Amino acid sequence: MSGYADHTLCGNGDELTLVTAYFNIGSFHKTSNLIFSASTYYNWMTNFQFVNNCVILYTDDLALSVQFKSYRRYFPIQRTKVFILNQESLWAFRLQPTIKEIYHQKGYPTPGIPAYSSAMHAKYELIGKVITEKIHTTTFLAWIDIGYFRNHISDCFEMKPPKSMRDDHISFSQVDLFNPNLTLKEIMYQHKLFVAGGFFIGKPEYLYLFIKDYKIAVEHLLESKMMNSDQQILYAMYSSKLFFLPKIPIQTFFDETRLRKRCSDRWFYLGELCRLSIKQNASENKCVPN
């Protein structure tokens, strides 16, 4: 594979297909004391070498795509699909000029650079692209941030939906308590969130409807001169006192103690539930199922 689109279908049966992406938006402040750069994501994505699932990567960085496929070279070739896309080809990135105008409003508490917000919205657009272009054949699809496996991993594993997952819901990790009384402005201006956007799972037919509603919410907020990242969009969508009325419900997964103590690993709780350890065939340096 050259790093360009390979339209061989990915996965089969009840397996879970993972969709991820990296778009080069330069170095940026994730928080006031934390800077993310291209090297940050290059380092984090190394752990995809241990993930025994079909993985679809979208990127505008050819060098990263080559490195990503190198990490996954021990898996069957059909388990890794890479698509090179220009940012300008995506709806989410074409929103940048409008987002920039909003963030430059006097008194607006800027949540970050416009390109970061666009990258977050692109997650949902790309899941929709996988569905409409029928790239997968699995029962479930998941979005997973390319930096999701940022902690040390030394054993191969497979991701599977938790048995308690409701088929007609979209599943997320819950990271904070939900306050249904917040106004739209409070959610956007105060950067409120209650679910983590780094990993979510659903069946394609429900994800398709969920993503349509997500894009409608984004467009409405732009018209209202407000914007933030995907996590604030989700908060607004599922606030019953607001007016979005999404068609597909969400199911949240959390550990009560971690949530109460605000432990950092609460952001990855759903991913932990999905990870199944598998044996490593040391002689061939490959992951094989138990």
C-alpha positions as CSV (number, residue, x, y, z in Angstrom):
1,M,0.0,0.0,0.0
2,S,1.3,3.5,-0.8
3,G,-0.5,5.4,1.9
4,Y,-3.4,6.2,-0.3
5,A,-6.9,4.8,-0.3
6,D,-7.3,1.1,-0.3
7,H,-11.0,0.2,-0.7
8,T,-10.7,-3.4,0.5
9,L,-13.5,-3.9,3.1
10,C,-12.3,-4.0,6.7
11,G,-13.4,-6.6,9.3
12,N,-16.2,-9.1,9.5
13,G,-18.8,-10.5,11.8
14,D,-19.1,-9.1,15.3
15,E,-15.7,-7.5,15.3
16,L,-15.3,-3.8,16.1
17,T,-13.7,-1.5,13.5
18,L,-11.7,1.5,14.9
19,V,-11.6,4.8,13.0
20,T,-8.9,7.3,13.9
21,A,-7.3,10.4,12.3
22,Y,-4.4,12.8,12.5
23,F,-4.4,16.2,10.7
24,N,-1.5,18.5,11.1
25,I,-2.7,21.7,12.7
26,G,0.7,22.7,14.1
27,S,1.7,22.9,17.7
28,F,-1.0,24.2,20.0
29,H,-1.8,24.7,23.7
30,K,-4.1,21.9,25.0
31,T,-4.1,23.7,28.3
32,S,-2.2,26.8,29.5
33,N,0.8,24.6,30.6
34,L,0.5,21.8,28.0
35,I,1.6,22.0,24.4
36,F,0.7,19.3,21.8
37,S,2.8,19.0,18.6
38,A,3.1,16.5,15.8
39,S,5.8,14.6,17.7
40,T,3.3,14.1,20.6
41,Y,0.9,12.2,18.3
42,Y,3.7,10.3,16.6
43,N,4.8,9.0,20.0
44,W,1.3,8.1,21.1
45,M,0.3,6.3,18.0
46,T,3.0,3.6,18.5
47,N,0.7,1.6,20.6
48,F,-1.6,0.8,17.7
49,Q,1.0,-1.9,16.9
50,F,-0.7,-3.9,19.7
51,V,-4.3,-3.4,18.6
52,N,-5.7,-6.6,17.0
53,N,-8.7,-4.8,15.4
54,C,-9.3,-3.4,11.9
55,V,-8.1,0.2,12.1
56,I,-9.0,2.9,9.5
57,L,-6.7,6.0,9.6
58,Y,-7.4,9.3,7.9
59,T,-4.6,11.8,7.7
60,D,-3.0,14.6,5.6
61,D,0.5,13.6,6.7
62,L,2.0,11.1,4.3
63,A,5.0,10.4,6.6
64,L,2.8,9.7,9.5
65,S,0.7,7.3,7.4
66,V,3.8,5.3,6.4
67,Q,4.9,5.1,10.0
68,F,1.5,4.0,11.2
69,K,1.4,1.2,8.7
70,S,4.9,0.2,9.7
71,Y,3.7,-0.2,13.3
72,R,0.9,-2.5,12.1
73,R,2.9,-4.5,9.6
74,Y,2.5,-7.8,11.5
75,F,-1.2,-7.8,11.2
76,P,-3.0,-9.0,8.0
77,I,-2.9,-6.1,5.5
78,Q,-6.7,-5.8,5.4
79,R,-6.7,-4.9,9.1
80,T,-5.1,-1.4,8.4
81,K,-6.7,1.0,5.9
82,V,-5.1,4.4,5.3
83,F,-6.7,7.3,3.5
84,I,-4.9,10.6,2.6
85,L,-7.2,13.6,2.7
86,N,-6.6,17.3,2.4
87,Q,-8.1,19.3,5.3
88,E,-10.0,21.5,2.8
89,S,-11.9,18.5,1.5
90,L,-13.7,18.1,4.8
91,W,-16.8,20.0,6.0
92,A,-15.3,20.4,9.5
93,F,-12.2,22.2,8.4
94,R,-14.1,24.5,6.0
95,L,-15.8,25.8,9.1
96,Q,-12.5,27.4,10.4
97,P,-13.1,30.9,9.1
98,T,-16.5,31.1,10.8
99,I,-15.1,29.6,14.0
100,K,-12.2,32.1,13.9
101,E,-14.7,35.0,13.7
102,I,-16.6,33.6,16.7
103,Y,-13.5,33.2,18.8
104,H,-12.4,36.7,18.0
105,Q,-15.6,38.2,19.4
106,K,-15.0,40.7,22.2
107,G,-15.3,38.9,25.5
108,Y,-15.5,35.4,24.0
109,P,-13.6,32.9,26.2
110,T,-11.6,31.3,23.4
111,P,-11.3,27.5,24.0
112,G,-8.4,27.1,21.7
113,I,-7.4,27.5,18.0
114,P,-10.1,27.2,15.4
115,A,-8.2,24.3,13.7
116,Y,-8.5,22.2,16.9
117,S,-12.3,22.7,17.0
118,S,-12.5,21.7,13.4
119,A,-10.4,18.6,14.0
120,M,-12.8,17.6,16.8
121,H,-15.8,18.0,14.5
122,A,-14.0,16.0,11.8
123,K,-14.2,12.9,14.0
124,Y,-17.9,12.7,13.4
125,E,-17.7,13.5,9.7
126,L,-15.1,10.8,9.2
127,I,-17.2,8.1,11.0
128,G,-20.0,9.1,8.6
129,K,-17.7,8.8,5.7
130,V,-16.8,5.2,6.7
131,I,-20.5,4.4,6.9
132,T,-21.7,6.0,3.7
133,E,-18.7,4.6,1.7
134,K,-19.3,1.1,3.2
135,I,-15.6,0.7,4.1
136,H,-16.4,-1.6,7.0
137,T,-18.3,-4.9,7.4
138,T,-18.3,-5.1,11.2
139,T,-21.4,-4.9,13.5
140,F,-19.9,-2.0,15.5
141,L,-17.8,1.0,14.7
142,A,-15.8,3.1,17.1
143,W,-14.1,6.5,16.9
144,I,-10.8,6.4,18.7
145,D,-8.4,9.3,19.1
146,I,-5.0,8.6,17.7
147,G,-3.5,9.4,21.1
148,Y,-6.0,7.3,23.1
149,F,-3.4,4.6,23.8
150,R,-0.9,7.0,25.2
151,N,0.1,5.0,28.3
152,H,2.6,2.3,28.3
153,I,1.4,-0.9,26.6
154,S,3.5,-4.1,26.1
155,D,0.9,-6.8,25.4
156,C,-1.4,-7.2,22.4
157,F,-5.1,-6.8,22.9
158,E,-8.4,-6.7,21.1
159,M,-11.2,-4.1,21.5
160,K,-14.8,-5.5,21.8
161,P,-18.0,-3.7,22.7
162,P,-19.0,-4.3,26.4
163,K,-21.7,-6.9,26.8
164,S,-23.8,-4.3,28.7
165,M,-23.8,-1.9,25.7
166,R,-27.3,-1.1,24.3
167,D,-27.4,-1.7,20.6
168,D,-29.5,1.3,19.8
169,H,-27.4,3.8,21.8
170,I,-24.0,5.5,21.3
171,S,-21.6,4.7,24.1
172,F,-19.2,7.1,25.8
173,S,-17.1,7.3,28.9
174,Q,-18.7,9.7,31.4
175,V,-16.2,12.0,33.0
176,D,-18.3,14.5,35.0
177,L,-21.7,14.9,36.4
178,F,-24.4,16.2,34.1
179,N,-26.3,19.4,34.9
180,P,-29.5,19.6,32.9
181,N,-30.1,23.2,34.0
182,L,-27.1,24.8,32.2
183,T,-27.9,27.3,29.4
184,L,-26.3,27.0,26.0
185,K,-24.1,30.0,26.7
186,E,-22.9,28.5,30.0
187,I,-22.0,25.2,28.3
188,M,-20.0,26.9,25.5
189,Y,-18.5,29.8,27.5
190,Q,-17.5,27.7,30.6
191,H,-16.3,24.7,28.5
192,K,-18.7,22.3,30.2
193,L,-18.5,18.6,29.5
194,F,-19.8,15.3,30.8
195,V,-18.6,12.7,28.3
196,A,-15.2,12.1,26.8
197,G,-15.1,12.4,23.0
198,G,-11.9,10.4,22.6
199,F,-13.6,7.0,22.2
200,F,-17.2,6.2,21.4
201,I,-19.0,3.1,19.9
202,G,-22.2,2.4,18.1
203,K,-23.8,0.4,15.3
204,P,-23.5,2.1,11.9
205,E,-27.2,2.6,11.4
206,Y,-27.5,4.6,14.7
207,L,-24.1,6.4,14.3
208,Y,-25.3,7.7,11.0
209,L,-28.4,9.4,12.5
210,F,-26.4,10.5,15.5
211,I,-23.8,12.2,13.2
212,K,-26.5,13.9,11.2
213,D,-27.8,15.5,14.5
214,Y,-24.3,16.4,15.6
215,K,-23.7,18.3,12.4
216,I,-27.1,20.1,12.7
217,A,-26.1,21.1,16.2
218,V,-22.8,22.5,15.0
219,E,-24.4,24.5,12.3
220,H,-27.0,25.9,14.7
221,L,-24.3,27.0,17.2
222,L,-22.3,28.7,14.4
223,E,-25.5,30.7,13.5
224,S,-25.8,31.6,17.2
225,K,-22.2,32.9,17.2
226,M,-21.0,30.2,19.6
227,M,-18.6,27.3,19.3
228,N,-16.3,25.0,21.2
229,S,-15.1,21.4,20.9
230,D,-17.1,18.3,20.3
231,Q,-17.6,17.6,24.0
232,Q,-19.5,20.9,24.5
233,I,-21.6,20.1,21.4
234,L,-22.5,16.8,23.0
235,Y,-23.5,18.4,26.3
236,A,-25.8,20.8,24.5
237,M,-27.3,18.1,22.3
238,Y,-28.3,16.0,25.2
239,S,-29.5,18.7,27.6
240,S,-33.2,18.1,27.8
241,K,-34.0,21.8,28.5
242,L,-32.4,22.8,25.2
243,F,-33.9,22.3,21.8
244,F,-31.7,19.8,19.9
245,L,-33.8,16.7,20.5
246,P,-31.3,14.1,19.1
247,K,-32.8,11.0,17.6
248,I,-30.3,8.5,19.1
249,P,-29.7,8.3,22.9
250,I,-26.3,7.9,24.5
251,Q,-25.2,5.4,27.1
252,T,-22.5,6.4,29.5
253,F,-20.0,4.1,31.2
254,F,-18.1,5.2,34.3
255,D,-16.7,4.0,37.6
256,E,-18.4,5.9,40.4
257,T,-15.2,6.2,42.6
258,R,-13.1,7.5,39.7
259,L,-15.9,9.9,38.7
260,R,-16.2,11.3,42.2
261,K,-12.5,11.6,42.8
262,R,-12.0,13.0,39.2
263,C,-9.2,10.5,38.5
264,S,-7.5,11.1,35.2
265,D,-8.1,7.5,34.0
266,R,-11.9,8.1,34.0
267,W,-11.4,9.5,30.5
268,F,-10.4,6.0,29.3
269,Y,-12.9,3.9,31.2
270,L,-15.0,2.7,28.2
271,G,-11.8,1.8,26.4
272,E,-10.6,-0.3,29.4
273,L,-13.9,-2.2,29.3
274,C,-13.4,-2.9,25.6
275,R,-9.8,-4.2,26.0
276,L,-9.4,-8.0,25.9
277,S,-5.9,-9.4,26.5
278,I,-4.6,-11.8,23.8
279,K,-1.5,-13.8,23.6
280,Q,1.5,-12.8,21.7
281,N,3.2,-15.2,19.4
282,A,6.8,-14.3,20.2
283,S,8.4,-16.5,17.6
284,E,6.5,-14.6,14.8
285,N,6.2,-11.3,16.6
286,K,2.5,-11.3,15.9
287,C,-0.7,-11.0,18.0
288,V,-2.9,-14.0,17.9
289,P,-6.3,-14.6,19.6
290,N,-6.5,-16.7,22.8
